[in-house]
Amino acid sequence: MENLKRLASEKDFTLKGCQSIAQVVSLGSSNQTEIMDAKGEYSLASSKLKLKRRRSKHRSCNMLMMGSFWSLAALTQQERRRKRIRRRVERRRRRRRGRDMWEFPVDLVTEILIRLPEKSLMRFKCVSKQWSSLISCRYFCDRVFTLTRQKQQQPRLYMSLLDEGGQRELLSLSLTSPDKTCFVVDQDLSIPGLGGFFLSGPRGLMCFPFRRTACIYNPSTKQLLTLPMVIPDIIAEEDQGRHPNRYYIGHDPVNDQYKLLCTVVISSDHLRNLKSEHWVFVLEAGGSWKKVVLPESYHSHVPFALGRSISSGSVIRYMAWRDNYNCEVVCFDVRSEEITTILVPRTFGLYVSIPVTQMKADIIEYGGKIAIFEHSHLKDGGVPEIWVFEKEWSRNKILVVQPCQRHLVHDVELLFKGTTQDGRVILAPLKLSCRFYILFYDLQSNDLRKVEIQGIPEFWFDKECCYIDLRSMDESESESVIYLET
């Protein structure tokens, strides 16, 4: 190229020089062509290589993604296996702890548990199945009931409110003053929608009618049982009407069974064409109503409209009318399921010329015997009477309210609402007022004591008609852990 530049500059265009120039040019042209061809081949090879690398990279990414997916699935499966294994180990540990805990003698565990409050016992039923079955068994409940009865207990009062529209509420009251002159409603323990007529029942249980059936409530365990409806055999005719069913609950200590007695009554006006029958329900699993076989000497009767019942031993007793002027004490043996009656003679002057609509007498226990507390003349003269039955009826005592306490009963319509554990009679005014009170009548000392009731919801005072029922229980009864089955 240097020679070519030199020849061109010297303008020496000889044949030899021209041939040299032509040779160089042809050589350069061929080389340039070869170089261009080489460059083209190199560019094509580079493109193919890049495409191959790109495909390889894409294939590697796909493989990486697939590998990550399978790795994640494998990790998830391994985590699930670990969780299953942990759960199995935890269950084994729990079972082992339960077995170790239950290695204590059952008698020792029972002696420890019966000394605990009933609220703690209800919580401890969740500890294990063994504890739940132990706390629910009848033997354990009887031990708790016996132990708590031996302690000095404070009384507790339960009040049931019911209006004409069916609205109801169960109130729990406790003594707050040291002189025991005031019961206050525990607002946290009030139960709207519960309660009704006649809060009767043994060992802390409450039995009351609800619509066309009966309910049993344990205020300690908060257990509520609604029994099936009774389908009676007697049918009311055109001139007859059905009286509200009356329910009574009793306990058979021999067989340790609770039974419910239902009295079904139909009659015409003034207790004419009176018919009655009785049904019994055993409170146990699979229980059902069974008709009571009546003796030949049986007379149809209707229980006192506002009367109470007493349950002593295995016998339920209540007062009933045969007609407008003849009354009797009905006795139902819970164990044998037999009914007997004790006629109250009119010759005693207990209720001479006092019809069923005006009679105020109720059955009580007095000195361990059946007695009748007659208070028809308490409002006007302050003179109640007590009749006691041993082999026959006899007037045991005529009480005269002390002059300094006469204002408590004078011109006040009082209703009998049962007795306390120490035998005092509970009397309550017929109407509910904002300054509501009850009277405790000690029949032994002939002493009246007024106790105020505070904390009743105010809307109950606006009711035109409100029925009131009371039930007095000590803490041994109100903390009963009896568990019932149906």
C-alpha positions as CSV (number, residue, x, y, z in Angstrom):
1,M,0.0,0.0,0.0
2,E,3.0,2.3,0.7
3,N,4.3,1.6,-2.8
4,L,0.9,2.2,-4.3
5,K,0.6,5.5,-2.5
6,R,4.1,6.5,-3.6
7,L,3.5,5.5,-7.3
8,A,0.2,7.4,-7.3
9,S,1.9,10.4,-5.9
10,E,4.7,10.2,-8.4
11,K,2.2,9.6,-11.2
12,D,4.4,6.7,-12.5
13,F,1.8,4.7,-14.4
14,T,4.0,2.2,-16.2
15,L,2.6,-1.2,-17.2
16,K,4.3,-2.9,-14.4
17,G,3.0,-0.3,-12.0
18,C,-0.4,-0.6,-13.3
19,Q,-0.3,-4.3,-13.0
20,S,0.9,-4.0,-9.4
21,I,-1.9,-1.5,-8.7
22,A,-4.5,-3.8,-10.3
23,Q,-3.2,-6.8,-8.4
24,V,-3.3,-4.9,-5.1
25,V,-6.8,-3.6,-5.9
26,S,-8.0,-7.1,-6.8
27,L,-6.4,-8.5,-3.8
28,G,-7.9,-5.9,-1.6
29,S,-11.3,-6.4,-3.2
30,S,-11.2,-10.1,-2.7
31,N,-10.0,-9.7,0.9
32,Q,-12.7,-7.2,1.6
33,T,-15.3,-9.6,0.2
34,E,-13.9,-12.4,2.2
35,I,-13.8,-10.1,5.3
36,M,-17.4,-9.1,4.7
37,D,-18.4,-12.7,4.2
38,A,-16.6,-13.6,7.4
39,K,-18.3,-10.7,9.2
40,G,-21.7,-12.0,8.0
41,E,-21.0,-15.5,9.1
42,Y,-19.7,-14.2,12.5
43,S,-22.8,-12.1,13.0
44,L,-25.1,-15.0,12.1
45,A,-23.2,-17.3,14.5
46,S,-23.4,-14.6,17.2
47,S,-27.1,-14.3,16.8
48,K,-27.6,-18.0,16.9
49,L,-25.4,-18.2,20.0
50,K,-27.4,-15.4,21.7
51,L,-30.6,-17.1,20.8
52,K,-29.3,-20.4,22.2
53,R,-28.1,-18.6,25.4
54,R,-31.5,-16.9,25.7
55,R,-33.4,-20.2,25.3
56,S,-31.0,-21.8,27.7
57,K,-31.6,-19.0,30.2
58,H,-35.3,-19.2,29.8
59,R,-35.2,-23.0,30.2
60,S,-33.1,-22.5,33.3
61,C,-35.6,-20.1,34.7
62,N,-38.4,-22.5,34.0
63,M,-36.5,-25.3,35.7
64,L,-35.8,-23.0,38.6
65,M,-39.5,-22.1,39.0
66,M,-40.6,-25.7,38.8
67,G,-37.9,-26.6,41.3
68,S,-39.1,-23.8,43.6
69,F,-42.7,-25.0,43.4
70,W,-41.9,-28.5,44.2
71,S,-39.6,-27.4,47.0
72,L,-42.3,-25.3,48.4
73,A,-44.8,-28.2,48.2
74,A,-42.3,-30.5,49.9
75,L,-41.8,-27.9,52.6
76,T,-45.5,-27.5,53.1
77,Q,-46.0,-31.2,53.3
78,Q,-43.1,-31.5,55.8
79,E,-44.7,-28.7,57.9
80,R,-48.0,-30.6,57.9
81,R,-46.3,-33.7,59.0
82,R,-44.5,-31.8,61.8
83,K,-47.8,-30.3,63.0
84,R,-49.5,-33.8,63.0
85,I,-46.6,-35.2,65.0
86,R,-46.7,-32.3,67.5
87,R,-50.5,-32.8,67.9
88,R,-50.0,-36.5,68.6
89,V,-47.2,-35.8,71.1
90,E,-49.4,-33.1,72.8
91,R,-52.4,-35.5,73.0
92,R,-50.1,-38.2,74.5
93,R,-48.8,-35.7,77.0
94,R,-52.3,-34.7,78.0
95,R,-53.4,-38.3,78.4
96,R,-50.3,-38.9,80.4
97,R,-51.0,-35.9,82.6
98,G,-54.6,-37.0,83.0
99,R,-53.5,-40.5,84.0
100,D,-50.9,-39.2,86.3
101,M,-53.4,-36.8,87.9
102,W,-56.0,-39.6,88.3
103,E,-53.4,-41.7,90.0
104,F,-54.6,-40.0,93.3
105,P,-57.1,-42.2,95.1
106,V,-60.7,-41.3,94.2
107,D,-61.6,-40.9,97.8
108,L,-58.9,-38.3,98.3
109,V,-60.0,-36.4,95.2
110,T,-63.6,-36.5,96.4
111,E,-62.7,-35.2,99.9
112,I,-60.8,-32.3,98.3
113,L,-63.5,-31.4,95.8
114,I,-66.5,-31.5,98.2
115,R,-64.9,-28.7,100.2
116,L,-64.8,-26.3,97.2
117,P,-67.4,-23.7,96.4
118,E,-70.0,-24.8,93.9
119,K,-68.8,-22.3,91.2
120,S,-65.4,-23.8,91.3
121,L,-66.9,-27.3,91.0
122,M,-68.8,-26.2,87.9
123,R,-65.5,-25.0,86.3
124,F,-63.6,-28.1,87.3
125,K,-65.9,-30.3,85.3
126,C,-63.9,-29.2,82.3
127,V,-60.6,-30.6,83.7
128,S,-61.3,-34.1,82.5
129,K,-64.0,-36.6,81.8
130,Q,-63.3,-38.4,85.1
131,W,-63.8,-35.2,87.0
132,S,-66.9,-34.3,85.2
133,S,-68.5,-37.7,85.8
134,L,-67.4,-37.6,89.5
135,I,-68.9,-34.1,90.1
136,S,-72.1,-35.0,88.4
137,C,-72.7,-38.3,90.2
138,R,-75.4,-38.6,92.8
139,Y,-73.0,-39.8,95.6
140,F,-70.8,-36.7,95.2
141,C,-73.9,-34.4,95.2
142,D,-75.2,-36.0,98.4
143,R,-71.8,-35.6,100.1
144,V,-71.7,-31.9,99.1
145,F,-75.3,-31.4,100.3
146,T,-74.6,-33.1,103.7
147,L,-71.4,-31.2,104.3
148,T,-72.9,-27.8,103.5
149,R,-75.9,-28.4,105.7
150,Q,-73.6,-28.9,108.7
151,K,-72.2,-25.3,108.3
152,Q,-73.8,-22.1,109.6
153,Q,-75.5,-20.8,106.5
154,Q,-77.0,-17.4,105.6
155,P,-80.5,-17.5,104.2
156,R,-81.2,-16.6,100.6
157,L,-84.6,-15.5,99.3
158,Y,-85.9,-16.1,95.7
159,M,-88.7,-14.0,94.4
160,S,-90.7,-14.8,91.3
161,L,-92.7,-12.0,89.6
162,L,-95.4,-12.7,87.0
163,D,-97.8,-10.4,85.3
164,E,-101.0,-11.0,83.4
165,G,-99.2,-10.8,80.0
166,G,-96.9,-13.7,80.9
167,Q,-93.8,-11.6,81.6
168,R,-91.8,-13.1,84.4
169,E,-88.6,-12.7,86.2
170,L,-86.7,-14.6,89.0
171,L,-84.9,-12.5,91.5
172,S,-82.2,-13.7,93.9
173,L,-81.9,-11.8,97.2
174,S,-79.5,-11.9,100.1
175,L,-79.3,-10.3,103.5
176,T,-77.1,-7.3,103.7
177,S,-77.8,-5.7,107.1
178,P,-76.3,-7.2,110.3
179,D,-79.6,-7.1,112.0
180,K,-81.2,-9.1,109.2
181,T,-83.9,-6.5,108.4
182,C,-83.3,-6.0,104.7
183,F,-83.0,-8.3,101.7
184,V,-81.3,-6.8,98.6
185,V,-81.7,-8.1,95.0
186,D,-78.5,-9.4,93.4
187,Q,-78.8,-7.8,90.0
188,D,-76.2,-10.1,88.5
189,L,-78.2,-13.2,89.5
190,S,-81.6,-12.0,88.3
191,I,-83.0,-14.1,85.4
192,P,-85.7,-12.5,83.1
193,G,-88.1,-15.0,81.5
194,L,-87.8,-17.5,84.3
195,G,-90.1,-18.2,87.3
196,G,-93.8,-18.6,87.8
197,F,-96.2,-19.8,90.4
198,F,-95.2,-21.9,93.4
199,L,-91.4,-22.2,93.6
200,S,-91.5,-25.5,95.4
201,G,-89.0,-28.3,95.5
202,P,-86.7,-30.2,97.8
203,R,-82.9,-29.8,98.2
204,G,-82.6,-26.5,96.5
205,L,-84.6,-27.4,93.4
206,M,-87.4,-25.1,92.1
207,C,-90.4,-26.5,90.3
208,F,-92.9,-24.2,88.5
209,P,-95.4,-24.4,85.7
210,F,-94.5,-22.9,82.4
211,R,-97.2,-22.6,79.8
212,R,-98.7,-26.1,79.5
213,T,-95.8,-28.0,81.1
214,A,-93.4,-27.8,84.0
215,C,-89.8,-26.6,84.5
216,I,-87.3,-27.6,87.1
217,Y,-84.5,-25.1,87.9
218,N,-81.3,-25.6,89.9
219,P,-80.1,-22.1,91.0
220,S,-76.7,-23.5,91.8
221,T,-75.8,-25.2,88.5
222,K,-78.1,-23.0,86.4
223,Q,-79.5,-26.2,85.0
224,L,-83.1,-25.8,83.6
225,L,-85.2,-28.8,82.6
226,T,-88.4,-28.5,80.6
227,L,-90.5,-31.6,80.9
228,P,-92.8,-32.9,78.2
229,M,-96.4,-32.0,78.3
230,V,-98.9,-34.2,80.1
231,I,-101.6,-35.6,77.8
232,P,-104.5,-36.4,80.3
233,D,-107.2,-39.0,79.9
234,I,-110.0,-36.9,81.2
235,I,-111.7,-34.6,78.7
236,A,-113.7,-31.5,79.7
237,E,-117.3,-31.4,78.5
238,E,-119.2,-28.4,77.3
239,D,-120.1,-27.1,80.8
240,Q,-116.7,-28.0,82.3
241,G,-113.4,-26.1,82.3
242,R,-109.8,-27.2,82.9
243,H,-108.0,-25.9,86.0
244,P,-104.3,-25.0,85.7
245,N,-102.1,-28.1,86.2
246,R,-100.3,-28.2,89.6
247,Y,-96.8,-29.7,89.9
248,Y,-95.1,-31.0,93.0
249,I,-91.5,-32.4,93.2
250,G,-90.3,-34.9,95.8
251,H,-87.3,-37.1,96.5
252,D,-87.1,-40.8,97.3
253,P,-84.1,-41.2,99.6
254,V,-84.1,-45.0,99.3
255,N,-83.7,-45.2,95.5
256,D,-82.3,-41.7,95.3
257,Q,-84.8,-40.6,92.7
258,Y,-86.6,-37.3,92.1
259,K,-90.2,-37.5,90.9
260,L,-92.6,-35.0,89.7
261,L,-96.4,-35.2,90.5
262,C,-98.9,-33.5,88.2
263,T,-102.5,-33.0,89.2
264,V,-105.0,-32.5,86.4
265,V,-108.5,-31.2,87.3
266,I,-111.6,-30.3,85.3
267,S,-114.9,-29.1,86.8
268,S,-118.0,-26.9,86.2
269,D,-118.7,-23.7,88.1
270,H,-118.6,-23.9,91.9
271,L,-116.6,-27.1,91.7
272,R,-119.5,-29.2,90.4
273,N,-118.8,-32.3,88.2
274,L,-115.3,-32.3,89.6
275,K,-112.8,-34.8,88.1
276,S,-109.1,-35.2,88.7
277,E,-106.3,-37.5,87.9
278,H,-102.6,-37.7,88.7
279,W,-99.4,-38.3,86.6
280,V,-95.9,-39.0,87.8
281,F,-92.6,-38.4,86.0
282,V,-89.3,-39.9,87.1
283,L,-86.4,-37.5,86.6
284,E,-83.9,-39.9,84.9
285,A,-82.7,-40.6,81.4
286,G,-85.6,-41.7,79.2
287,G,-88.3,-40.7,81.8
288,S,-91.9,-40.2,80.7
289,W,-95.3,-39.5,82.3
290,K,-97.1,-42.4,83.9
291,K,-100.6,-42.3,85.3
292,V,-101.0,-43.0,89.0
293,V,-103.3,-45.8,90.0
294,L,-105.9,-44.4,92.4
295,P,-107.3,-46.2,95.4
296,E,-111.0,-47.1,95.7
297,S,-111.5,-44.5,98.5
298,Y,-110.2,-41.7,96.3
299,H,-112.2,-38.5,95.9
300,S,-111.6,-36.1,93.1
301,H,-110.3,-32.8,94.3
302,V,-108.7,-29.5,93.2
303,P,-105.6,-28.1,95.0
304,F,-105.8,-24.8,96.8
305,A,-105.5,-22.0,94.3
306,L,-102.7,-20.3,96.2
307,G,-101.7,-23.2,98.4
308,R,-98.3,-24.6,99.1
309,S,-96.9,-28.1,99.5
310,I,-94.5,-29.7,102.0
311,S,-92.1,-32.5,101.3
312,S,-90.9,-34.5,104.3
313,G,-89.1,-37.8,103.9
314,S,-90.5,-39.3,100.7
315,V,-94.0,-37.9,101.0
316,I,-95.5,-34.8,99.3
317,R,-98.5,-33.2,101.0
318,Y,-100.8,-30.4,99.9
319,M,-104.3,-29.2,100.7
320,A,-107.2,-29.5,98.3
321,W,-111.0,-29.0,98.1
322,R,-113.5,-31.8,97.5
323,D,-116.2,-29.2,97.1
324,N,-117.0,-25.7,98.2
325,Y,-116.8,-26.5,102.0
326,N,-114.9,-29.8,102.4
327,C,-111.2,-29.9,102.3
328,E,-108.5,-32.5,102.8
329,V,-104.8,-33.1,102.9
330,V,-103.5,-35.1,100.0
331,C,-100.4,-37.3,100.6
332,F,-98.4,-38.8,97.7
333,D,-95.7,-41.3,98.6
334,V,-92.8,-40.7,96.1
335,R,-91.4,-44.2,96.5
336,S,-94.6,-46.3,96.2
337,E,-96.4,-43.8,94.0
338,E,-99.6,-44.2,96.2
339,I,-102.1,-41.4,97.1
340,T,-103.9,-41.2,100.4
341,T,-106.0,-38.4,101.9
342,I,-106.7,-37.0,105.3
343,L,-110.0,-35.3,105.6
344,V,-110.1,-32.0,107.7
345,P,-113.4,-32.2,109.8
346,R,-115.7,-29.3,109.7
347,T,-116.7,-29.9,113.3
348,F,-113.4,-28.4,114.5
349,G,-114.7,-25.0,113.5
350,L,-111.6,-24.4,111.4
351,Y,-113.4,-22.9,108.5
352,V,-117.1,-23.1,109.5
353,S,-119.2,-21.0,107.1
354,I,-116.0,-20.0,105.2
355,P,-116.3,-21.0,101.5
356,V,-113.5,-21.9,99.2
357,T,-113.2,-18.3,97.9
358,Q,-112.5,-16.9,101.4
359,M,-110.6,-19.7,103.1
360,K,-107.0,-18.9,104.1
361,A,-105.2,-21.9,105.4
362,D,-102.0,-23.7,104.4
363,I,-100.2,-26.8,105.3
364,I,-96.9,-26.5,107.3
365,E,-94.6,-28.6,109.5
366,Y,-95.0,-27.8,113.2
367,G,-92.9,-29.6,115.7
368,G,-92.1,-32.4,113.1
369,K,-95.9,-33.0,112.5
370,I,-98.4,-32.1,109.8
371,A,-100.1,-28.8,110.8
372,I,-102.5,-26.3,109.2
373,F,-101.8,-22.6,109.7
374,E,-105.2,-20.9,109.4
375,H,-105.0,-17.1,109.1
376,S,-108.5,-16.1,107.8
377,H,-108.9,-13.7,110.7
378,L,-105.3,-12.3,110.8
379,K,-106.3,-9.2,108.9
380,D,-109.2,-8.2,111.1
381,G,-108.5,-9.6,114.6
382,G,-104.9,-10.6,114.4
383,V,-105.7,-14.1,115.5
384,P,-104.2,-17.0,113.6
385,E,-104.7,-20.7,114.6
386,I,-102.6,-23.8,114.3
387,W,-104.1,-27.3,114.0
388,V,-101.9,-30.3,114.3
389,F,-102.5,-33.8,113.1
390,E,-101.2,-36.8,115.0
391,K,-103.7,-39.6,115.0
392,E,-106.5,-37.0,114.6
393,W,-106.8,-33.3,114.2
394,S,-106.5,-31.1,117.3
395,R,-106.3,-27.3,117.8
396,N,-102.8,-26.8,119.1
397,K,-102.4,-23.1,119.5
398,I,-104.4,-19.9,119.1
399,L,-102.0,-17.0,118.6
400,V,-102.8,-13.3,119.2
401,V,-100.5,-10.8,117.5
402,Q,-98.8,-8.5,120.0
403,P,-100.4,-5.0,120.3
404,C,-97.1,-3.3,119.3
405,Q,-97.1,-5.3,116.1
406,R,-100.8,-5.2,115.2
407,H,-100.2,-2.4,112.7
408,L,-98.1,-4.8,110.6
409,V,-101.1,-7.0,109.8
410,H,-104.1,-4.7,110.4
411,D,-106.1,-4.1,107.3
412,V,-103.4,-5.6,105.1
413,E,-104.1,-8.5,102.7
414,L,-101.4,-11.0,103.5
415,L,-100.6,-14.2,101.7
416,F,-98.9,-17.3,103.1
417,K,-95.6,-17.9,101.2
418,G,-94.1,-20.9,102.9
419,T,-91.8,-21.3,105.8
420,T,-88.1,-20.9,106.6
421,Q,-85.7,-23.6,107.6
422,D,-86.2,-22.8,111.3
423,G,-90.0,-23.0,111.0
424,R,-90.9,-19.3,110.7
425,V,-94.0,-18.5,108.5
426,I,-93.4,-16.1,105.6
427,L,-96.3,-13.7,104.9
428,A,-96.2,-11.2,102.0
429,P,-98.6,-8.4,101.0
430,L,-100.9,-9.2,98.1
431,K,-99.9,-6.1,96.1
432,L,-96.4,-5.1,95.1
433,S,-95.4,-1.6,96.1
434,C,-92.2,0.5,95.9
435,R,-91.6,-0.1,99.7
436,F,-92.3,-3.8,99.5
437,Y,-91.7,-5.9,102.6
438,I,-92.4,-9.4,104.0
439,L,-93.1,-10.7,107.5
440,F,-91.4,-13.5,109.3
441,Y,-93.8,-15.0,112.0
442,D,-92.2,-17.1,114.7
443,L,-94.9,-19.4,115.9
444,Q,-93.0,-20.5,118.9
445,S,-92.4,-17.0,120.4
446,N,-95.4,-15.4,118.7
447,D,-93.2,-12.7,117.3
448,L,-93.4,-10.8,114.0
449,R,-90.4,-9.4,112.2
450,K,-90.6,-7.0,109.2
451,V,-88.0,-7.4,106.5
452,E,-87.7,-4.9,103.6
453,I,-87.1,-5.9,100.0
454,Q,-84.8,-3.6,98.0
455,G,-83.7,-3.6,94.4
456,I,-86.8,-4.8,92.6
457,P,-86.8,-3.4,89.0
458,E,-89.0,-0.3,89.0
459,F,-91.1,-1.3,86.0
460,W,-92.7,-4.0,88.0
461,F,-94.3,-1.3,90.2
462,D,-96.2,0.0,87.2
463,K,-98.0,-3.3,86.6
464,E,-101.7,-3.3,87.3
465,C,-101.7,-6.9,88.4
466,C,-98.5,-8.7,89.5
467,Y,-98.3,-12.1,91.2
468,I,-95.5,-12.6,93.7
469,D,-94.1,-15.9,95.0
470,L,-91.2,-16.4,97.4
471,R,-88.9,-19.2,98.3
472,S,-86.5,-19.2,101.3
473,M,-83.4,-21.3,101.1
474,D,-80.2,-21.4,103.1
475,E,-76.9,-21.6,101.3
476,S,-76.7,-25.3,101.7
477,E,-79.8,-25.7,99.5
478,S,-79.0,-22.8,97.1
479,E,-75.5,-24.3,96.5
480,S,-76.7,-27.8,95.6
481,V,-74.8,-29.4,92.7
482,I,-77.5,-31.9,91.9
483,Y,-77.5,-32.8,88.2
484,L,-80.8,-34.1,86.7
485,E,-81.4,-36.0,83.6
486,T,-84.5,-36.6,81.4
